[in-house]
Amino acid sequence: MAKNDAATDRLTPVLRPVRAGNGFEEALEQILQLLRLGLVPSGERLPAERELAERLGISRVTLREVLRVLTDQGLVESRRGRYGGTFVLSRPEAPGEDELRRRVRAVNVEDTLRFREVLEVGAAGLCAAGGLTRADTIRLRSALAATHDAPLTEYRRRDTLLHLTLADLSGSVSLTSQYAAVRATLNDLLDCIPLLVRNLEHSQHQHSVLVEAVLDGDADGAREMMREHCEGTASLLRGFLS
């Protein structure tokens, strides 16, 4: 898969044509999700304006207004020249437990965790029961392999991409869209928590078992492993909040 094709595939779970009437707001929301989910890492370039506008179903004038807001917020910057474009800027270091508690005040954590579990368990079951094409299988295995190879600084982004890939392969656009939103909310909280090596090792084992269950067509096994995996994340988050 060419580099540009891979980037496009990576953004598919989030970028959708917006509804008429709220083009600016919905386009801003989707691109913010890309940044919050880490689907375009810091230092990388967003897709070209023409491609972004086409995928979002908006004019380039509207897209430029969106990018201007993101620039004003210090999230992206525009660079000129042959290798120019709109580049994602580095995010601040993990803010820690005080910031976690501040962010939690604006979120119903238990509702977010429950909704995330419902969506993830459902997606895993759908993928396993429906079967995957050869291309889908390669895509899922590649997303899994990327988490195994990830340095700590990249792990959460690649973990997010693996879960988004499963949601996208479920075949439900609505499920994928809702999952992207709830995962972005969850990542805002998880970014305040240190990455624990032992926890990551356990998580990686669960990922491997989950993917094999999906590829074997074991819907019950895939759902049960995903449920266990979600419960682990929930427990870790509750632990830092207790």
N, C-alpha and C positions, 0 to 999 in steps of 0.2 A: 504493500500500500504506500503510495507516494505521501510525502510529508503533508502537503496541503490537504489531501484526501483524509488523512488521519486526523488532522485538526478539525476538519468539517464534521467528521463522524463523532468526534469527542463532544462537539457542541450541540449535536442533534437533540439530546434529551431536553434542552432548555430553550433553544431558539425556535420559536413558532410564529407563524403569521399572527399579528395582533388583530383584535376586533376593531371594527369601525367605531369612531367616536372617541376612543381613548388611546390613539396611536402613540403619542408622546409618552404618556404615563406607563403604558404597558411595555413599550420598548425599553424605557429606563429601568423598569422592574426586571426585565429579562437579562439585560446586560449586567445589572447589579448582581443578579443571581450568578452569572458566569464568574464574576470576580469573587463573590463570597464563597462559592464552591471551589474556587481555585482551578477551574477548567482552563483558564488562560493564566499561567503562572506569571509572577512578577518578572519583568524583563522581556516577556514575549509580546508579540504584536497581535492586536485584534484582527479579525478578518478585514479585508478591504471594505471601504465604505459601500461600494456597489453591491458586494456580496451580502453584507449585513443588512442593507436596505431591502434587498430582494427577499432575504430569508424572513425578515420581520414584516414585510409587506407594507413598508412606509416609504415616504419620499426621502431623498438624500438630504433635503433641507431639514426635515424633522429629525433625521438621524444626527445631523450636525448639532442641532440644539441639544440632543441627549448627550452627545460627546462633550459639549461645552460644559454641561452640568458636572459630568464626571471629572473633567479637567479642573474645574473650580474647586471640587472637593478633594483634589490631590490624589485621585485614584488612577488617572491615566495622564499621559502627556503626548502631544503631537510632535513628531519629528519630520523635518523636511529632507528632501534629497532622494536619491535613487533607492536607498534602503529605508526610506521614511515610512510613516504610518502612525497609527495610534498605539502606544505601548503602555502596558500595565506597570504601574509603579509598585515598589516594595511596600508591603504592609508592615505596621509596627510589630515589635516583638510581642509574644504572648503576654496579655495584660495581667494574668494572675487571679487569685481568688477574690480579691476585693472587687475587681471589675466583673468577675463572674456573678457575684451577688448583686451588683448593680444591674447587670443585664437581665438577671432572672426576674427582677421586679416587673419587667415589661412583657414577660412570657409566662404562659401557663405551662410549666415544665411537664407535669404529668400528662396533660392533654397532648402535648407535642410528642412525648415518648410513646403514648398509646397509638396515636395516629400513625407515627412512623412505623411502629410494629405491624399494624394492620396492612399498610401499604407494602412493606417489605416482604412480609410472609405471603401476601397475596401474589406479589410479583414472582417470587421464587416458585410458588406452586404453579402459576400459569406457564412459566418458562419450561418447567419440567414436564408438565402435562401436554403442552402444545408441541414440544419438540423444537429443536433449533436446526437451521440450515447449516451447511458447512461453513459459510461465511460468518454466520452468527457464532458458531462454535469457536472459530479462530479469534473472533473479536472478544469473546468472553475469556478465553484462555490467555489472550494477550493482556487484558485488563488485570487478570489475576497475577500473571507473571510480573507485571509492573509493580504490584504491591510488594512482591517478594524481594525485588531488586531495589526498593526505594530506600534512600537515606532517610534519617529521622526528619529532616527538614521538609522532605517531599511526601512523607507517608500519608498524612491526612488527606492531601489532595488526591493522591492515587487511590486511596481507600474510597473516597467519595466517588471517583470515576468508576470504580468497580461496581459499587451499589447503583449508580445511575445507569450503568450498562445493563444490569439485570432488570431494572425498572423499564428501560426502553425496549428490551427484548421481550417484555411481557405482551407487547402488542396493543397495549391500551395507552393512547395518547393522554387521556385524562389522568390516569394513574401516574404516568411519568411526570406530567406537569405538577400534580399535587406533591409528588415525592420530592421533586427539585425544590419546591418552596419550603417544605418542612425540613429538608436536609440543610438548606441554607440557614434556617433558624437554629437548628441543632448545632451546626458548625460554629455559629457565633458564640455558643456556650462552650463547646469543646475546645475552641481556640484559647480559652482561658485556663485550660487544664494541661499540665505537663504530659508529654508522651512517656509512658512507662514501658520499658523494654519487655518485661515479663508479660504485661498485658498485650503488647503487640504480637508476641510469639503465640499466645493463646488465640488471639484474633486471627492470625494468619492460618493457624491450623483449622479453625472453623471455616474460614474462606475456602480452603482447599476441599474440605468435606462437602461444603455447600455446592461448590461448582461441580464436583463429581456427581453429586446427587441429581443436579439439574441435567447434566449431560447423559446420565443413565436413565433419565425419564422417571426418577423416583420422586413423585410430587410430595408424598407424605414425608419422606426423609428430608427433602429440600425445605419444606415448610417448618419442620421441627428444628432443623439446624438454624434456620434464619431466626426463628423465635428465640432460641437460646442465645444467638449472637446479639440480638437486639436487647435482650434482658441483661446481658453482660455490660453493654454500653450504658444502659439505664442505671445499673447498680454503681458503675464507676462515677457517673455524674452525681448521683444521689450521695455518694460517699464524700465528694468534695463540697456538697452543700450542707451536710449534716453538722 
